[in-house]
C-alpha cells in the first residue's frame, strides 16, 4: 500500500509539472464521489492522425442517474471540408459546421465540463485519441482521468455468464446495437455525439448494476 501511495503521489506531481498552466490543475484533483462523464465525438473519418472532430457530446452521470440537465453539445469547425460519406453518417454539412467552434476552444470547454471526473464511452480510445491530439499541445498532458470502456464492461458481463458453461474463448458480439439490445436498453435512431454519449451512459449504469459495482 505504501508503494502504491508513493507511486500515485509521484505520478500526480509529475503530471502537475507537465501541465502548461496551473489553471488546469483541477483535472488532477480527486473526482466528485460517484460521478462520471460519458462522451462521444463525431469526426470526418477514422484516421486519428489526419481526420478532425466535427462535434462533441458529453453528459454527466451521478450514481445511477444520467443528469441530462448537465450536458454539453458542441459543433466544431474542421480546418477542411467534410466528405459526402461523413455527412451521411453524422448529418452535419459544411454550412452547419461553419458556425462551429475552433477545435482548441471546444476541447478546452469539454475539459472544464469534465473536471476530474472519470470518463465513460463506447470505444472511448478513438474519441480520446482525437481529443488528445488537439488538447495535449494546449494542456501539456493527455486527459488523465480514469476510463470506463463500455465494451470491456459488457465483455466481462457476458464472460461471467458463459464461464459456468465452460465455454473456452467465447465469441461475444461487441457491436453497440447488439449490446444495447441484449441489455434491453432503448436505442435512438438519431446518430449524433450527445445521443451516443447518453446511450453509452445508459449501458454503463446497467452494466455496473449487473456486475455488482453499484
Beta strands, then each sheet from edge to edge (+ up, - down):
strand 1: 35-43
strand 2: 53-62
strand 3: 65-75
strand 4: 118-121
strand 5: 147-149
sheet 1: 3+ 2- 1+ 4+ 5+
end
